[in-house]
Amino acid sequence: MGYYKFHTVFKNWFEAREVCEQEGTHLAIINSEEESKALRKFWIPHPKLFDDWRNDWAYVGIHDHYSEGNYVTIFGEF
């Protein structure tokens, strides 16, 4: 599946993508239920960092920046 790193400093999606690129990697692209479960292992036990909605969200490598509602990966794949 690969390697994962959980960042705890809040960034917007574009900043998160840039941090990953600076580290020579990319935001996670979830391709299977198995991978989703592996990522949850990072998320669930981690202490809550905020007192708001940010505890329930994480940025991943898909977006709809080109056309709202039409999601593609950071590599342009559908």
C-alpha positions as CSV (number, residue, x, y, z in Angstrom):
1,M,0.0,0.0,0.0
2,G,2.7,2.5,0.8
3,Y,3.8,4.7,3.7
4,Y,1.8,7.4,5.5
5,K,2.5,10.4,7.7
6,F,0.0,12.1,9.8
7,H,0.5,15.9,10.1
8,T,-0.9,17.7,13.1
9,V,-0.4,21.4,12.0
10,F,-3.5,22.7,10.4
11,K,-3.2,23.8,6.7
12,N,-5.7,24.4,4.0
13,W,-5.8,21.8,1.1
14,F,-3.3,23.7,-1.1
15,E,-0.9,24.2,1.8
16,A,-1.2,20.5,2.8
17,R,-0.5,19.5,-0.8
18,E,2.6,21.8,-0.9
19,V,4.0,20.4,2.4
20,C,3.7,16.9,0.9
21,E,5.4,17.9,-2.3
22,Q,8.2,19.5,-0.3
23,E,8.7,16.2,1.5
24,G,8.8,14.4,-1.9
25,T,5.4,12.7,-1.6
26,H,1.7,13.5,-2.1
27,L,-1.6,13.6,-0.3
28,A,-3.1,10.2,0.1
29,I,-5.3,8.8,-2.6
30,I,-7.5,6.1,-1.2
31,N,-7.9,3.3,-3.7
32,S,-9.5,0.5,-1.6
33,E,-11.3,-0.3,1.6
34,E,-8.1,-1.8,2.9
35,E,-6.3,1.4,2.4
36,S,-9.1,3.4,4.0
37,K,-8.9,1.1,7.1
38,A,-5.1,1.6,7.3
39,L,-5.5,5.4,7.3
40,R,-8.2,5.2,10.0
41,K,-5.6,3.6,12.2
42,F,-3.7,7.0,12.1
43,W,-6.8,9.1,12.6
44,I,-8.9,7.4,15.3
45,P,-6.3,7.2,18.2
46,H,-4.9,10.6,17.6
47,P,-5.8,13.2,20.2
48,K,-8.2,15.9,19.1
49,L,-6.3,19.1,18.2
50,F,-9.2,21.5,17.9
51,D,-12.6,22.3,19.4
52,D,-14.4,22.5,16.1
53,W,-15.1,20.8,12.7
54,R,-11.4,20.3,11.9
55,N,-11.2,17.2,14.1
56,D,-13.5,15.4,11.7
57,W,-11.8,16.2,8.4
58,A,-8.5,15.4,6.7
59,Y,-7.3,16.4,3.3
60,V,-6.7,13.7,0.7
61,G,-5.4,13.7,-2.9
62,I,-8.7,14.3,-4.7
63,H,-10.3,17.6,-5.6
64,D,-13.0,19.4,-7.7
65,H,-11.1,22.6,-8.3
66,Y,-11.5,22.4,-12.1
67,S,-15.2,21.7,-12.1
68,E,-17.4,21.7,-9.0
69,G,-18.7,18.2,-8.2
70,N,-16.3,16.5,-10.7
71,Y,-13.6,15.0,-8.6
72,V,-10.1,14.0,-9.9
73,T,-7.0,12.9,-8.2
74,I,-4.0,15.1,-7.8
75,F,-2.6,13.3,-10.9
76,G,-5.7,14.3,-13.0
77,E,-7.3,10.8,-12.9
78,F,-11.0,10.3,-12.5
